């Protein structure tokens, strides 16, 4: 113990850096533990969608029109509160929220969980990870033929 104190006194910047790194690693691990079960990989997302989960894009309408998942609904994050009744109806099927990189959608999943919608999941890495796995994306706001009728 004395040698650690002596080292800390002799090398305050190195020891301070070590303490800072310990704090950063701890905070990162706690953040990951908080996300456990809230986010899914693109491959897991495909399985959820195939099982009936509804993809919900929380990006802006402009971003949605450029690229989105098949059958995704666009509910911009700013409008999430207004769409809670519609999202409540989807909770039995499951909800897959996504954004560009997955950071915003995790917060939206937490918001929905606070409102009792516990079947919502976030796409880890967002649309970027989805495209990184070479999974299909669609552009525009066209409805599929079955939806148009």
Residue pairs with C-beta under 8 A, 6 or more apart in sequence:
7 15
8 15
35 106
35 122
38 106
38 109
38 110
38 113
38 121
38 122
39 102
39 105
39 106
39 109
39 121
39 122
39 123
39 124
40 48
40 96
40 121
40 122
40 123
40 124
41 124
41 125
41 129
42 123
42 124
42 125
42 129
42 130
42 132
42 133
42 135
43 133
45 53
45 55
45 96
45 98
45 121
45 123
45 130
46 135
48 94
48 96
48 121
49 55
49 69
49 71
49 96
51 94
52 93
52 94
53 93
53 94
53 95
53 96
53 119
53 121
54 71
54 73
54 90
54 93
54 94
54 95
54 96
55 68
55 69
55 70
55 71
55 72
55 73
55 96
55 98
56 72
56 73
56 74
56 75
56 87
56 90
56 95
56 96
56 97
56 98
57 63
57 64
57 68
57 69
57 72
57 73
57 74
57 75
57 98
57 99
57 127
58 75
58 76
58 77
58 80
58 97
58 98
58 99
58 104
58 105
58 108
59 74
59 76
59 77
59 99
59 100
59 127
60 76
61 74
61 76
63 100
64 72
64 74
64 141
65 139
65 140
65 141
66 139
67 127
67 131
67 137
67 138
67 139
68 74
68 127
68 137
68 138
68 139
69 96
69 98
69 127
69 130
69 137
69 138
70 136
70 138
71 144
72 98
75 83
75 87
77 99
77 104
77 108
80 87
80 108
80 111
80 112
84 115
84 117
87 95
87 112
87 117
87 120
88 115
88 116
88 117
91 116
91 117
91 118
91 119
91 120
92 119
93 119
94 119
94 120
94 121
95 112
95 117
95 119
95 120
95 121
96 120
96 121
96 122
96 123
97 105
97 108
97 109
97 112
97 120
97 121
97 122
97 123
98 105
98 122
98 123
98 126
98 127
98 130
99 105
99 108
99 126
99 127
100 126
100 127
100 128
101 125
101 126
101 127
101 128
101 129
102 122
102 123
102 124
102 125
102 126
102 128
102 129
103 126
104 126
105 122
105 123
105 126
106 122
108 120
108 122
109 120
109 121
109 122
112 118
112 120
113 120
123 129
123 130
125 132
127 137
130 137
131 137
